[in-house]
Amino acid sequence: MKLYTLRRTQRLPISVSEAWEFFSDPANLKTITPSYMGFNILSGADRKMYPGQVIQYIVTPLFGIKMRWVTEITHVEEGMYFVDEQRFGPYALWHHKHFFRAVEGGTEMEDIVDYGLPLGFLGRWMHPIIVKGKLEEIFDFRRRRMLELFGPYKESKTV
């Protein structure tokens, strides 16, 4: 299986504790997911994130086909990072790390997603044509949505 990586970094004008409060609540995932994805949490989002938490969703990633996606929160270091891994769903492998770091004037968030596709050659063929662009589109939406929710990050200028 070929592995792919998507990396995204964004700075927000909020404290790490504010960022953590928002992103450690699984119910907020719907807020930062494009509506066309038909994202709906079925179970597991009734409390703040913890290691071992299993969350079930319905998503419509491609061609209007509804899919069940099950992820597990495998690692949590409060205010620093958490990891979610797919247990059942559209990917052969999904390992998503979320990092939070205090920077002057706010928080820098970094997402690193390592993923693999099913279907061997067909999956590798579909990656550049469909999957890579779709994932980038979803994370672009998240970037815009976080700007709407929290405002733009302003670099401080020192003289």
Secondary structure as GFF3:
##gff-version 3
##sequence-region A 1 159
A	DSSP	beta_strand	3	12	.	.	.	ID=ss1
A	DSSP	alpha_helix	16	23	.	.	.	ID=ss2
A	DSSP	three_ten_helix	26	32	.	.	.	ID=ss3
A	DSSP	three_ten_helix	35	37	.	.	.	ID=ss4
A	DSSP	beta_strand	40	43	.	.	.	ID=ss5
A	DSSP	beta_strand	54	59	.	.	.	ID=ss6
A	DSSP	beta_strand	67	77	.	.	.	ID=ss7
A	DSSP	beta_strand	81	88	.	.	.	ID=ss8
A	DSSP	beta_strand	93	103	.	.	.	ID=ss9
A	DSSP	beta_strand	106	116	.	.	.	ID=ss10
A	DSSP	alpha_helix	121	126	.	.	.	ID=ss11
A	DSSP	pi_helix	127	131	.	.	.	ID=ss12
A	DSSP	alpha_helix	132	150	.	.	.	ID=ss13
###
